[in-house]
Amino acid sequence: MKMNARERFLETALFGKPDKIPLRLREPRPATRMRWITEGMPANLSTAEYFGFKECALQSVNITYFPGEGFESKPSKESINIGPIPPFEHKIIREDKRYRIWIDSLGITQLGFVDDWKNGWMGFATRTFIDFPVKSYEDFLNIKRRYNPNDPKRYPKNWNELVKSYRRRDYPLCATIRGPFWWTRDMMGLKRLLLNMRREPKFVKEVMDFCAEFHIGVLHKALDEIELDYIVLSEDMAYKKGPMIGPSMMKEIMGSAYADLAKFFREHGVKVIFVDNDGNIEKLVILANSTKGLSLRLYTWGLIDRVAPAQENAASINANCSAVYTLTLKDNKTRISHKGIIITVSVMVLNASSIIPPLYADRKPISIPIKLPTTPARTPV
């Protein structure tokens, strides 16, 4: 029986029997897309249309917005704004022919290459982070004023019309939020965050607990009125060899925020909660067992020693997880081990070829050859 996009997602994420595995094909970075157009890709087609995957695309719609590091806040007219209100003033402090120093809408001061930003963001940009808005408890109290969950500006003016449309949908509906680690890193910076988790754990815990309190406060109205199919907590906190923190510290400082978020979303009927992590977070898989209702969505980009054990961990974490997969890169090949998963293909390399996998109905592991970029590294500042 042919399924619509929403049915297909839920059948896959909840270990059912989908008619196809939905493919979440992200658009390439702007620089990559420009390169592909010069090589023959029609400029008026999306990547999914060009590669013929539109029929089995995930077709998900995200109802939330927050500005990313480096960017000026430009909320969508149809999204719930979970960024700072008002945002920090986005301004260029200094610029020459090669470098730019600026403050983004999150209050982060950074240095980057002019070529990466002068015509709009071109893709992954090499940057040096200079300063972050929260260096003390007083700074945290000040920035909290920008995160009032009850600010009426957070919801789009046409929210009532959107609710009617969402209730009639046949596609997955989600909300993407910054997880406690990502949220606090945006405020303090990675180095200060990691040092404070050791030196001032109560301070960091308060910031992370506020992360949960804020998002619950903002999204309560939305989840009272519509049913979301899944949540994504953006939470990059690992490198290719392992996580930046250990399981005990994660549970002690971040556990209550995760528990509050999971409880809220489950009580409002959310069937799938993803924690999106780059890097090797095997040592943090304990989170899936200790915090009921969470699932893991694992990304691992980089040369690693072995394929992360999605299959061997499946038995121990399926009780609490809705979907598990691992994406690893080794010997110029990407291997996707999938069992009840939604495949995500992130087009991140400029000189990529043969990156799109066939969609196997039987969900057997597949290999995708990758041609790695050979562009020379730029000299750091």
DOVEX-429000 format. One record per residue: x, y, z of N, C-alpha, C in turn; residue in three letters. Coordinates in steps of 0.2 Angstrom, whole numbers, plus 5000, padded with zeros to 4 digits. Layout:
# residues N
XYZXYZXYZAla/...
# end
This chain:
# residues 381
500449945000500050005000500450065000Met/500350114995500750174995500550225001Lys/501050245004501050285010501150365008Met/500850405012501050475011501650485015Asn/501950555015502550565018502550555026Ala/502050575029501950575036501950495038Arg/501550465035501450385037502150355036Glu/502450375030503050335029503650355034Arg/503650415036504150435042503950395048Phe/503350395050503150365057503250295056Leu/503150255051503250185050503950175051Glu/504350215048505150205048505350215055Thr/505250275057505550295064505250255070Ala/504650225069504450175074504550105073Leu/504950085068505150015067504549975064Phe/504150015060503649975056503849955050Gly/503349955045503449925038503349985033Lys/503750025032503650075027503650055020Pro/503350085015503350065008504050085005Asp/504350135008504950165006505350185012Lys/506050195011506350225016506450305014Ile/506150345019506150415017506950445017Pro/507050485012507750515011507750585012Leu/508150605017508150675019508750705015Arg/508650725009509250755005509250835006Leu/509750855010509850925011510150955005Arg/509951015004510251054999510951065000Glu/511451064995512151074996512251144998Pro/512851155001513051225002513051264996Arg/512951334997512951374991513551374986Pro/514151364989514751364985514651294981Ala/514451244984514351174980513851184975Thr/513351214976512751214971513051254965Arg/513351314967513651354961514051314957Met/514551274960514951224956514551174952Arg/514051144955513651094951513351124945Trp/513051194946512751224940513251234935Ile/513851254936514351264931514451194927Thr/514351144931514551074928513851044925Glu/513351084925512751054921512151044924Gly/512151054931511451044935511051104933Met/510351094931509951154930509851194936Pro/509951264935509851314941509151314944Ala/508651294940507951294942507751234946Asn/508151184947507951124951508251124957Leu/507951094962508251074969508651014968Ser/509050994973509450934972509050874972Thr/508450874976508050814976507750804969Ala/507550854966507250854959507750834954Glu/508350854955508850844950509050764950Tyr/509150744956509350674957508750624957Phe/508150644956507550604956507350574962Gly/507450604968507250584974506650614977Phe/506250664973505750704976505150654979Lys/505050604975504450554977504650524984Glu/505250514986505350474992505750524997Cys/505650594996505950645001505550645007Ala/505950665012505550665019505050715019Leu/505150775016504550825015504350855022Gln/504850855027504650875033504650955033Ser/504250975038504151055039504351065046Val/504851115047505051135054504651195056Asn/504351205062503951255064504351305068Ile/505051295069505451345073505951375069Thr/506251435072506851465069507251495075Tyr/507951495074508351525078508951545074Phe/509351595075509951615071510451575073Pro/510851555068511551515069512051565070Gly/512651535072513251575074513451605067Glu/513651665067513851705062513351745058Gly/512751725059512151755055511751815058Phe/511451855054510951905056510351865057Glu/509951885062509251855063508751875058Ser/508551835054507951845049507451795050Lys/507051795055506551745056506051735050Pro/505851675049505351665044504651695046Ser/504251715042503551735044503151685046Lys/503351615045502851565046503251515052Glu/503751545055504051505060503951535067Ser/504051495072504051515079504751535081Ile/504851595083505551625084505751605091Asn/506251555091506551535098507251565099Ile/507451615095508051655096507951705101Gly/508551745102508451805106508051865103Pro/507551895108507151945106507252005111Ile/507552055109507852075103508452035102Pro/508652025095509251995094509852045095Pro/510452025096511052075096511052105090Phe/511352165090511452205083511952165079Glu/511752155073512252115069512652175065His/513352175067513752235064514452215063Lys/514752235057515452225056515852275059Ile/516352255063516752295067517352315063Ile/517652275059518252295055518252245049Arg/518452265043518552225037519052255033Glu/519452205030519952225025519852185019Asp/520252175014520152135008520152065010Lys/520452045015520451965017520051945023Arg/520051985028519651965034519152015036Tyr/518651985040518152025043518052005050Arg/517952055055517752045062517052075063Ile/516552035065515952055066515552025072Trp/515052055074514552025080513951995076Ile/513751935078513151915075512551925080Asp/511951895078511351915081511351875088Ser/511751825089511851795096512251825100Leu/512651885098513051915102513751885102Gly/513951845097514651815096515051855092Ile/515651875094516151915090516651865087Thr/516751865081517151815077517551855071Gln/518051815069518451835063518351785058Leu/518251805052518251755046518451785040Gly/518451745035518751765028518151805025Phe/518351865022517851905018517451865013Val/517851825009517651785003517051735005Asp/517051715012516551665014515851705015Asp/515851765016515251805018515051865014Trp/515451885010515351945006514751945002Lys/514551884999513951874994513451834998Asn/513451835004513051795008513451725010Gly/513151695014513551635017513651585011Trp/514251555010514451515005514551445007Met/514451425013514551355015514951355022Gly/515251295024515651295030516151345030Phe/516151395035516651445035517151445040Ala/517751445039518351445044518251515048Thr/518251505054518151565059518551555065Arg/518751615068519051615075518551655079Thr/518351625084517851655089518251695094Phe/518051755094518451805099518151815105Ile/517451825105517151835112516351815112Asp/516151795118515451775118515051815124Phe/514451815123514051865128514051845135Pro/514151785137514051765144514751745147Val/515051785151515651775154515551775162Lys/514951785164514851785171514051775173Ser/513951765179513251755181512851815179Tyr/513051875180512751935179512551935171Glu/513051915167512951915160512351875158Asp/512351815162511751765160511151795162Phe/511051835168510451865170510251915165Leu/510751955162510552005157510351965150Asn/510651915148510451885142509751845142Ile/509551835148508951795150508351845148Lys/508451905148507951955146507751955139Arg/508251925135508051915128507751855126Arg/507651815131507351745130506751745135Tyr/506251785134505651785137505151745133Asn/504951685136504551635132503851665130Pro/503651715134502951745133502951805128Asn/503451815125503451875121503051865115Asp/502551905114502051895108502351895101Pro/502951925101503251925094503551855092Lys/503551805097503851735095503451705090Arg/502751715090502351675086502151715079Tyr/502151685074501951725068501251745068Pro/501051805064500451835065499851795062Lys/500051745057499551705054499551635057Asn/499751625064499751565067499151525067Trp/498551555068497951525068497851485061Asn/497951525056497951495049498451435048Glu/499051445051499451385050499251325054Leu/498951335060498651285064498151245059Val/497751275056497251245052497551205046Lys/498051225043498451195038498851135041Ser/499151145047499551085050499051025051Tyr/498451045053497950985055497750945050Arg/497850975043497650935037498250905034Arg/498850905037499450895033499450815032Arg/499850795027500050725025500850725025Asp/501150765028501950765029502150775036Tyr/502750755038502950755045503050835047Pro/502850845053502950915056503450905062Leu/503950955062504450945068504551015071Cys/504951015076505251075079505951055080Ala/506451105078507151095079507351145085Thr/507651125090507851175095508551165097Ile/508851215100509551195102509551155109Arg/509951105109509951065115510351105121Gly/510351075127510651115132511351135131Pro/511751085128512451095127512551145122Phe/512251145116512251185110512051255113Trp/511551265116511251325119511751365123Trp/512051325128512551355133513251375129Thr/513451335124514051345120513951415116Arg/513351425113513151485110513251545115Asp/513151535121513151595126513851605128Met/514251545130514851555133515451545129Met/515351505123515951485119516151415122Gly/516451375118516551305119517051295125Leu/517651335125518151335130517851355137Lys/517551405137517251425144516751385146Arg/516351355142515851305144516151245147Leu/516651215144516951155146517351165153Leu/517651225154517951245160517451255165Leu/516951285164516351295169516051235171Asn/515951185166515651125168516051085174Met/516751105174517151075179517151125185Arg/517251185184517351235190516751265193Arg/516251275188515551305191514951265188Glu/514951195190514451155187513751175189Pro/513651215195512951235197512751295192Lys/513151335190513051385186512851365179Phe/513251315176513051285170512451255170Val/512351215175511651175176511051225176Lys/511151285179510651335179510451355172Glu/511051375168510951395161510551335157Val/510751275158510451225154509751205156Met/509651215163508951205165508451265162Asp/508751325161508351375158508251365151Phe/508751325148508651305141507951265140Cys/507851215145507251175145506651215146Ala/506751255152506151305154505951345148Glu/506451375145506251425139505851395134Phe/506151335131505851305126505151275127His/505051245133504451225135503951275136Ile/504151335138503751395139503451415132Gly/503951425127503751445120503351395117Val/503551335117503151285113502551255116Leu/502351275122501751245125501151265121His/501051325119500451345115500451305108Lys/501051295105501051265099500851185100Ala/501051155105500951085106500251075109Leu/499951125112499251115114498751125108Asp/499051145102498551165097498751115091Glu/499351085090499451045085499850985087Ile/499950935083500250875085500950875081Glu/501450875084502150865081502350795080Leu/502650775075502850705074503550695077Asp/503950745077504650735080504950795082Tyr/505450795086505850845089506550835087Ile/506950885085507650875085508050925090Val/508450895094508850935098509550935095Leu/509750995093510451005090510951005096Ser/511350965095511850955101512550925100Glu/512850965095513550935093514050945099Asp/514250885102514750885108515250835107Met/515450815101515950765101516350775095Ala/516950745095517450745089517450675087Tyr/517850655082517850595079518150535083Lys/518550555089518750505093518350495099Lys/517950545101517550535107517150605109Gly/516750605114516350665116516850705120Pro/516550775120516950825124516850815132Met/516350785134516250775141516050695142Ile/516050675148515950605150515250595152Gly/515050535152514350515154514050545161Pro/514550535166514350555172514250635173Ser/514650675170514550745169513950765166Met/513850725160513250745156512550735160Met/512550675163511950655167511850705173Lys/512450725176512350765182512150835181Glu/512450865175512350935174511750945169Ile/511750895164511250905159510650865159Met/510650815164510150765164509450795166Gly/509350845170508750865172508450905166Ser/508850945162508550975157508250925151Ala/508650875150508450825145507750795148Tyr/507750775154507150745157506550785157Ala/506650855158506050895158505850905150Asp/506250915146506150915139505750855136Leu/506050795138505750735136505050725138Ala/504950735145504350735148503750775145Lys/503950835143503550885140503350865133Phe/503750845129503650825123503250755122Phe/503350715127502950645127502250665129Arg/502250705134501550715137501150755131Glu/501450785126501050815121501050775115His/501150715115501050665110501650665105Gly/502250685106502750685101503050615101Val/503050585096503150505095503950495095Lys/504350545092505050535091505450595093Val/505950585097506350635099507050625097Ile/507350665093508050645090508550695094Phe/509150665096509650705098510250705092Val/510350765089510750765083511450785085Asp/511950735085512650745087513150725081Asn/513550775080514150765076514650725080Asp/515050685077515650655080515450585084Gly/515850555087515850495090515550495097Asn/514950485098514650495105514450425108Ile/514850375106514650305109514650305117Glu/515150345120515150345127514550375130Lys/514150415126513650445129512950415127Leu/513050355124512450315123512050295129Val/512350305135512050285141511450335142Ile/511450395139510950445139510250415137Leu/510350365132509650345129509350295134Ala/509750265138509550215143509250255150Asn/509650305151509450335158508950395157Ser/508850415151508250465150507750445146Thr/507250425149506650385145506450435140Lys/506350405134505950435128506450465123Gly/507050465124507550495119507750445114Leu/507950465108508250425103508850465101Ser/509250425098509950455095509950455088Leu/510150515085510250515078511050535077Arg/511450485075512150495075512450515069Leu/512850565069513250585063513950575065Tyr/514350545060515050545062515450565055Thr/515650625054516050645048516750645050Trp/517150615046517950615047518150545047Gly/518850535047519150475047519150445054Leu/518850385054518750355061519050285061Ile/519150255066519450185067518950125064Asp/518350135065517850085063517150115063Arg/516750075060516050095059515750085066Val/515450145068515150145075514550095075Ala/514450065081514049995081513350015082Pro/513050045077512350055077511949985078Ala/512149935075511849875075511949835082Gln/512549835084512649805091512349835097Glu/512249905096511949945101511249935101Asn/510949915095510249925094509849885100Ala/510049825102509649785106509649815113Ala/510149855115510149885122509749955122Ser/509749985116509350055117508750055113Ile/508550005110507850015106507250025111Asn/507350005117506850005122506650085123Ala/507150125122506950195123507050235117Asn/507350205112507450245105506950225100Cys/506850285096506450275090506750255084Ser/507350285083507750275077508450285078Ala/508850235075509550235077509950225070Val/510450265068510850255063511550285064Tyr/512050265060512650285060512950305053Thr/513250365052513550385046514250385047Leu/514650355044515450355045515750365039Thr/516350385039516750405033517450375034Leu/517650325030518350295031518550265024Lys/519150275022519450245016519050275010Asp/518850335010518450375005517850345004Asn/517550305008516850285007516450305013Lys/515750315012515350325017514850265018Thr/514850235024514450175025513850195030Arg/513250175028512650195032512350125034Ile/512450115041512050055044511450075046Ser/510850045043510250075045509750015047His/509350025052508849985054508250025057Lys/507750025053507250075055507450145056Gly/507750165050508050235051507750285045Ile/507950345046507850395041508550415038Ile/508650405032509350415029509350495028Ile/509950525031510050595029510750595025Thr/510750625020511350635016511450715016Val/512050725019512250795020512750815014Ser/512650855009513050865004513550925006Val/514150905009514550955012515250965008Met/515450915003516050925000516050954993Val/516450994992516451034985516550994979Leu/516950944979517150904974516850834974Asn/516250824977515850764978515650734971Ala/515650664971515450624966515150564968Ser/514650534965514350474967514150474974Ser/513850524977513650534984512950504986Ile/512550494981511850484982511750414982Ile/511450384987511350314988510750284985Pro/510650224982510050194980509650184986Pro/508950184985508550174991508350094991Leu/508650054995508549984995507949975000Tyr/507449944997506749925000506949885006Ala/507449835006507549785011507949815017Asp/508249875016508549915021509249875023Arg/509549855018510249825019510749875019Lys/511349865022511849925023512049935016Pro/512249995014512450015008513150055008Ile/513550065003514150095003514050154998Ser/514350214999514350264995515050294993Ile/515350284988516050314986516050384987Pro/516550414990516550484990517250504987Ile/517250554983517850584981518050644985Lys/518550644990518650694994518950754991Leu/518850814994519050884991519850884991Pro/520150914987520850924987521050994987Thr/520651044989520751114989521251124994Thr/521751164993522251184998521951215004Pro/522251205010522051235016522251315016Ala/521851355019522051425019522451435026Arg/522851485025523351495031522951535037Thr/522951505043522551535048522851595050Pro/522451635054522651705056523151695062Val/
# end
